[in-house]
Amino acid sequence: MALKGILPGRLGFGTAPLGNMFRDIPEAEALATVEAAWADGIRYFDTAPLYGAGLAELRLGEALSSKPRSDYVISTKVGRLILPEIDDPASRDLGEKGGVFQHGLPNRVVNDYSHDATLRSIDDSLKRLKTDRIDIVWVHDVAQDFYGDEWLGVFESARKGAFAALDRLRDEGVIMAWGLGVNRVEPIELVLALEGPRPDGFLLAGRYSLLDHDRALQRVMPMVAERDLGIVVGGPYSSGALVGGPNFEYAPATPQILAKVAAIKAIADRHHVGMKAAGLQFALANPAVAAVIPGASRPDRITEDRAALNEAVPAAFWQELRQAGLVSAAAPLPGGA
């Protein structure tokens, strides 16, 4: 089923921060953030077992436990099993994302994209989320940023295991849709080249933002639009770099990235445009994009995101970005600017 027919709005909530991403977030603050999202009208929530070794799913499940299940959509991910054994979160091998969830739960995390592990992962997520169904399932991180030169072998394992399992669950009506949840475009290009199985869309984090979108525009976005699938854009603020944070791709931003941010902000300031508005509205201007899911760990961030989505941005701002070479000539811009 096409993602745009499933998702209840164009602004969702990415729950990675609720897994204690980068910091130890108090339980009350995490639950209040989900409540703020609900009060704002957000009804799409994305999560994953990896986020804090189950912590984000537990918190999301608790926060939504009193809400009517028919009123919201949940997506979670497969590829990692959370075991009852104790491990050191700081010692986990997360590829380029090492240390991101060192403040999460101490449970052991095991990578497994097999058929049986996929079914077990879904069952475990149902329990943590306190729900009887999951609407969308993403196969998580089958890409080079986590597995380096071994990523194609991991992809093949997922193709034989998770892809086939999720294709069957979708066809049986157990889930509504499935796809890949990745931070790189190459796995999406690869799965789109296969004759089967048949994903319904993709969660692409960090690769369709104001700071990084050229590669996605080459093949992924046109192919997804042509096939009437859909992209959920994660990381629209590029790990915070776009809005003044020190990190890009979960690591300190390079001088080149900081210079690009400064150039965009100078134009935004001239047109009285907020950087969050620029980031969200740029992503949503592409017809392949079904929704955008910025993360939040504080209630006030939800208010900021909604205001950014509704902010009036003049066409002249987008035109100046284009003229300055800060957005690709192939990128669709809001209002056809």
Residue, then its C-alpha position, 0 to 999 in steps of 0.5 A: m500500500a502506498l505510504k501516502g495512503i497510510l500516513p496520517g499527516r506530513l509531519g511525524f515524530g522520530t523517536a531516536p532521541l527517546g532512546n537516550m541519544f547522546r544524553d540521559i533523558p529523564e523519563a518524565e521529559a521523554l513522556a512529556t515530549v510524546e504527549a506534546a506531539w500528540a497534543d500538536g496533532i502528530r499521529y505518526f510515530d517512528t521508532a526502532p529496537l536499536y534506539g537505546a536497546g528498546l528504550a525508545e519503544l518502551r517509552l513510546g508504548e507507555a506514552l501512547s498506551s492511553k490513546p485509541r490505537s486506531d488514531y495513530v500509525i507506528s513504524t518500527k524496524v527489524g534487523r536487531l534483536i534486544l536480548p535480556e543479557i547485559d552488555d556495555p552500551a559504550s562498547r557496541d559496534l555501530g559503525e560510523k554511529g558509535g557511541v550514539f546510544q551509550h546512555g541507553l539500556p544495557n541489554r545486548v543488541v544482536n544484528d540478525y536479518s533472518h526470517d525467524a529473527t524478523l518475526r521475533s523482532i516484530d513480536d518483541s516490539l509489539k510487547r515493548l510498544k504495548t500494541d497489537r499491531i505495527d503498521i509499517v516495518w523498516v529493515h534497519d541499516v543494511a548499508q555501508d555506514f554500519y557494515g562497511d565493506e560487508w554491507l552487501g553480504v548483510f543486504e543479501s541476508a536481509r533479502k533472503g530473510a527479512f524482505a521475504a518475511l515482510d513481503r508475506l506479512r504485508d500480503e497477509g494484512v498483518i502489516m500495512a507496508w514495509g521497506l528499508g530504513v537507511n542512511r544511504v541511498e545505495p541500498i534503496e537503489l539496489v532493492l529497486a533494481l530487484e524483480g522482487p520483493r516489492p517494498d512500499g517505500f523507504l525511510l531515508a535519513g540524512r540523505y535528503s536535506l538542504l545540506d545533502h541531497d544531490r545523490a538522492l536526486q540522481r536516481v532514488m527520488p525519481m524512481v520512487a516517484e515513478r513507481d508511486l512509492g514514498i519516502v519518509v525523510g528522517g534527519p531533516y536537520s542533518s543531526g542538528a548541523l542545519v540549525g546550529g548544532p555541532n554535529f553532522e551525521y552524528a559526528p563533528a561537522t566538517p569546515q565545509i559543512l559549517a561553511k555551507v550552513a553559514a551561507i544558507k543562514a545568511i540568505a535565510d536571515r536576509h529573507h527572515v526565514g527560520m532554518k527549521a522552516a527551510g529544512l522541513q519545507f525543502a524536504l516536503a517539496n519533493p513529490a516523492v516525500a510522504a512525510v518528514i520525521p524530525g526527532a525531539s527530546r523536549p516538548d518545546r521542540i514539537t512546537e518549533d517544528r510545527a511552526a516551521l512547517n507552517e512558516a511563510v517562506p518567500a519564493a525569493f529565498w528559494q530562488e537565491l539559494r538556487q542562484a548561489g548553488l546551495v541547492s541542486a538545480a534538479a531539486p523541486l522547491p516549495g511553490g515551484a520556486 
